[in-house]
Amino acid sequence: MTESATLYSPLTKSFEEIKFPKSPYLTLSNTLAQSKFSLNLIESRIISILLYKSNYICKFNLENFSSNTIIPIFPEEYNHIFQTPIPSAKRNLLKFSKSNLPLITIIDDEIPITFPWLSYCKPVNNVLYLCLSPQLVQLTCGLESQFTTIFLKETVNFSTKYSFNFYLNLKSRFNYQKSRVKTVKLTLKSLHNSLNISENSHYCSNFSAFKQQILTPVIKELNNTDFFNGLEAIPIKFRREIVGIKFNLPNSANFLKKSPKISPPGPDYL
């Protein structure tokens, strides 16, 4: 399948055909990868396609992109990337268009700022037309060296929103380290934020339920990806109480290859 789309270009003020690579990958700013958002599985996949196409339109240059750029999402693209039957892809796009626009929260100078992912969403003949919000444009355009790259094929078999959320967050943290063995230590509060679990959720006060229903399934799914193969989650205790989790990635041959540099993550470490 040749991946291409006809979309509006703010530069020429006309519609142009844009072609994309066969192996879709997504490049996100470190700020965006570690932000707080709650997307269900359908939403995360559609937003992924949107950001993926945005990367190639803007080519990491704000002059090539604007919040008025209309980006179409085709059922065939959803089918091609996430191996979903065309009828299901059509239903998912329509379902997304009828739901409330998802929100995202980033931390700017320690102050949380919440805004929508999109400024426009409209379905026309099974095609979903979307516009990124102006705030998101600032986070999707910029120097590639400040960003983290993920391959969408690695997220195909994720069955929960938690896996997708944590994949983005944890990979941006591991990418920052240069050693062969990667280690990230997170407090339970930071871990809950990374998984986008509400502070009022019973999972925040019940570690046993959190581990059984969220953490263990997420680690299992991440272990099935090439990037996180061998990932370990080790509880950190203070006296008898579990206060955090240490994530080890001993099989880090993937990191020996030259990878994009990104800025250091926020102060979430133990």
SVG drawing of the C-alpha trace seen along z (x, -y; Angstrom):
<svg xmlns="http://www.w3.org/2000/svg" viewBox="-21 -30 48 41">
<polyline fill="none" stroke="black" stroke-width="0.4" points="0.0,0.0 1.3,-3.5 0.7,-5.8 -0.5,-9.2 -3.1,-11.7 -4.5,-14.9 -4.5,-17.7 -4.6,-21.4 -1.3,-23.3 -1.2,-26.7 1.9,-27.5 0.3,-27.3 -3.3,-27.7 -4.3,-24.8 -4.8,-21.0 -1.7,-18.9 -0.9,-15.2 1.6,-14.1 3.3,-10.7 4.6,-9.0 7.1,-6.2 5.9,-2.6 7.2,-2.0 5.2,-4.5 6.9,-6.0 6.1,-8.9 8.4,-11.5 7.2,-13.3 8.8,-16.0 9.9,-14.8 7.4,-17.2 4.6,-15.6 5.7,-12.1 5.7,-12.7 2.6,-14.8 -0.6,-13.6 -3.5,-12.5 -6.1,-9.8 -6.8,-8.2 -8.7,-5.0 -7.3,-2.5 -9.2,-3.9 -8.3,-7.5 -4.6,-6.7 -4.4,-5.1 -6.1,-7.9 -4.0,-10.5 -0.9,-8.5 -1.8,-8.5 -2.5,-12.3 0.8,-13.1 2.6,-10.7 1.3,-12.5 1.9,-15.9 5.6,-15.0 6.0,-14.6 4.0,-17.6 5.9,-20.0 9.3,-18.3 10.0,-19.6 9.7,-23.2 6.9,-25.5 7.0,-27.4 5.7,-24.4 2.7,-23.9 -0.1,-25.7 -3.1,-24.9 -5.2,-25.4 -3.7,-22.5 -6.5,-19.9 -5.3,-16.3 -7.5,-13.5 -7.4,-10.1 -8.5,-7.3 -9.9,-3.9 -7.2,-2.3 -4.5,-4.0 -6.0,-2.8 -6.3,0.7 -2.7,0.7 -1.0,-0.5 -3.0,1.3 -4.1,4.3 -7.8,3.6 -10.5,4.7 -11.7,1.8 -15.4,2.0 -14.0,1.8 -11.7,-1.0 -14.6,-3.0 -16.6,-2.5 -13.7,-3.5 -13.2,-6.8 -16.9,-7.6 -17.0,-6.7 -14.1,-9.0 -15.8,-11.9 -18.9,-11.6 -17.0,-11.6 -15.7,-14.6 -12.4,-15.9 -9.7,-14.4 -7.6,-16.7 -3.9,-16.7 -2.1,-18.3 1.5,-19.4 3.7,-21.0 5.0,-24.4 7.3,-25.8 5.6,-23.4 2.2,-24.7 -0.2,-22.2 -1.8,-23.5 -4.7,-21.6 -5.9,-22.0 -7.6,-19.8 -5.6,-17.7 -7.7,-19.0 -9.3,-22.2 -11.3,-20.6 -12.9,-17.2 -15.3,-16.3 -16.2,-13.0 -17.0,-13.1 -17.7,-9.9 -15.8,-7.6 -12.8,-10.0 -12.0,-11.8 -10.7,-15.4 -8.7,-16.7 -6.7,-19.8 -4.2,-19.8 -4.9,-22.5 -2.4,-25.5 -0.8,-24.4 -0.1,-20.9 1.5,-22.4 4.2,-23.9 4.9,-20.5 4.9,-18.6 7.2,-20.9 10.8,-21.6 14.3,-20.1 14.3,-16.3 17.2,-16.1 14.8,-17.2 12.3,-14.5 11.7,-10.7 10.9,-8.4 8.5,-5.4 7.5,-2.9 3.7,-2.5 4.0,1.1 5.2,1.8 1.9,0.6 -0.3,2.7 -0.9,5.5 -1.5,3.2 -4.8,4.1 -5.2,1.2 -4.7,-2.5 -2.2,-2.1 0.3,-0.3 0.3,-3.0 0.5,-5.8 3.4,-4.2 5.2,-3.2 5.6,-6.8 6.6,-8.0 9.0,-5.3 10.8,-5.2 11.5,-9.0 13.2,-8.4 15.2,-5.4 16.3,-7.2 18.0,-9.9 20.4,-7.4 23.6,-6.5 24.7,-3.4 24.2,0.2 21.9,1.2 19.0,-1.2 17.4,-2.0 14.6,-4.3 13.3,-4.7 9.9,-6.2 7.9,-7.0 4.4,-5.4 2.9,-8.9 5.1,-9.5 4.3,-6.0 0.6,-6.6 1.0,-9.9 3.0,-8.2 0.2,-5.7 -2.3,-8.6 -4.2,-7.1 -6.5,-9.6 -5.4,-10.5 -8.9,-9.5 -8.6,-6.0 -8.5,-3.1 -5.4,-1.9 -3.4,-4.7 -4.2,-3.4 -4.3,0.4 -0.9,1.5 -1.9,5.2 -4.8,4.3 -2.6,1.8 0.1,4.4 -2.3,7.2 -4.7,5.3 -2.5,2.6 1.3,2.9 1.8,6.6 -0.3,6.6 1.5,3.4 5.0,4.8 4.0,8.0 2.8,6.1 5.8,3.8 8.0,6.9 6.5,8.1 7.9,5.1 11.4,5.0 12.4,1.9 11.3,3.1 12.2,6.8 13.6,7.8 12.0,5.0 11.9,5.7 9.8,4.0 11.3,4.2 9.5,2.8 11.5,0.2 10.7,0.5 11.2,-1.8 11.1,0.3 8.1,2.6 6.3,0.1 6.5,0.1 7.3,-3.5 8.3,-3.1 9.3,-0.9 12.7,-0.5 12.5,0.4 15.5,2.2 16.2,2.8 19.3,5.1 18.9,6.2 19.7,2.8 21.3,3.7 18.8,1.4 20.5,-1.6 23.9,-0.9 22.6,-2.2 22.7,-6.0 19.5,-7.4 18.1,-10.9 19.1,-12.9 16.4,-14.4 16.4,-16.8 16.4,-15.4 13.0,-14.4 11.3,-16.2 12.0,-15.8 10.0,-12.6 12.9,-10.5 13.4,-9.0"/>
</svg>
